[in-house]
Amino acid sequence: MHSDDVIWDTLGNRQFCSYKITTKTQNFCRNEYNLTGLCNRSSCPLANSQYATVREEKGRCYLYMKTIERAAFPRRLWERVLLSKNYEKALEEIDENLIYWPRFIRHKCKQRFTKITQYLIRIRKLTLKRQRKLVPLRRKIERREKRREEKALIAAQLDNAIEKELLERLKQDTYGDIYNFPIHAFDKALQQQEAESESESDAEKEEEEDEEDMDKREFVEAEDSDLSDFEDMDKLETSSEEEQEEEEEVEKKASRSKAKGKTPLKGPARRKRPYIEIEYEKETEPATKTKAA
Amino acid sequence: MGDNWLGCGVQQVLITSAKSTKMWVITSGAPQEHLRRPKLAPPKAIPKTIENQRVYDETTVDLNDEEVAFDEATDEFAPYFNRQTVPKILITTSDRPRGRTVRFCEQLSTVIPNSHVYYRRGLALKRIIPQCIARDFTDLIVINEDRKIPNGLVLSHLPDGPTAHFRMSSVRLRKEIKRKGKEPTEHTPEVILNNFTTRLGHPVGRMLACLFPHSPQFIGRQVATFHNQRDYIFFRFHRYIFKSEKKVGIQELGPRFTLKLRSLQKGTFDSKFGEYEWIHKRREMDTSRRKFHL
């Protein structure tokens, strides 16, 4: 027994113990057979030749005991007793095995056993609930998907597609009478007449017209910004000379736009692009302008 | 420049350098007559795009096909399209949603009319589903979250409907959208579904359409778009206004996100025992750049 004191004196207090962890407030013991986990004279498994712990393995709890008689045989040092699964029975078994042992060790063993059973219960409960499954991401694939998405977005041309679809629906009268576009009905009637009157011989001309329309449309879309500058420039140039004419044109446009929709325009927030309408009108009206000039 | 003196369409081009020594360089290719005579320019070629070059999918749905029409009349969405059921949607998340996901759920519920957001406090989906069916919900949306951003969407049509699992990316909340308008109103929006052509894409499109009530209120002038391009489904929410009969202006409100279908399952959500109608298998399906499934 006196060698315990010597061991504690050297390891515990003065010299190095490899199981000891010092923190600001407390010292811990990393030894797996330690009963409390703290580095104390009464809890150190090295410095006590009569010692007991409770440890669990694969969900079953065991009581480990160490006595002085076996101190010379390290292989047989720790004696292991399987504890019953029943909580009360196991406590009785601990009491049985540790009869006549110091009170401290008995008490701490039971406390440790209680804690272990509690966390085993919690483990079993959690495994029944839904588990969060971690799926590893693969970097290359994520990058590839991201790039493909970006390219698909560009190819989709969402705004155009949505606008086209909405105009289609307008043409097919899904909106009924909400929007009064009289010119639209007139155009439709015109188109129908044209389709009836023209025969296959005019198919080529129609194709050409379509191509021209396509070209016109391409032309328009590509040079949006240029035209906007152009029209501003026009306004600046002709402002001094042809103010009256411009005002008339603007008034005409305003009146037309008011007549076209019962729904009010919502001001600058609505205009995403410069008015292409002006461009169309110029194509038909340059004669008048030049005449006026 | 000599015409074809080699007799095989190879042209010689004269290059004059600064030191005025003349070099002859042979360029191969068609004789460049159009440089001299612009009227005979070759017709402009149609540029090849991935959509043009797409591998033809045998399962492309022809809308006039009788079989398809019959299928549509008898599948799980028929009650919706016959206007027998009104959509009622439950939006929920995975456990412990973080700020972004929560806000996204709220905005999604403003976009989809008649939808309710409930937080999941550790409840199992299998137990939620019978309760939802009992309370007349028609659809269930679960938004999965990873590291505080939503990254997955499970859409389940409730009375025994198919379950689609999507991967969600580029989620933009309302405040991150530039030039956005005011908040979406309570009017039911219109729905636009673009490019859902194949046998797989068609039911997916119908499932997405089932989220919205059947008759849109045109007074609201709102439109929700699901646009499929190269297997990515882009969702946008706009308000439109017709400026003339040929021009319409659109203004984006509402959240936007992209979806990519990962799996389609018959029946409601059941990861272990459900029968999968389609799963995205990377090794088999991602081999060609021009093959798409939706």
Interface residues (C-beta under 8 A of the other chain):
Chain A: K129 R130 R132 I141 E145 K146 R148 E149 K151 A152 L153 A155 A156 L158 D159 A161 I162 E163 E165 L166 L167 R169 L170 Y175 G176 I178 Y179 F181 I183 H184 D187 S257 K260 G261 T263 L265 K266 A269 R270 R271 K272 I276 E277
Chain B: T49 I50 E51 D95 G122 A124 S169 S170 R179 G181 E190 I192 N194 F218 I219 R221 V223 T225 H227 Q229 R230 D231 Y232 F234 R236 H238 Y240 I241 F242 K243 S244 E245 K246 K247 V248 G249 I250 Q251 T258 K260 R282
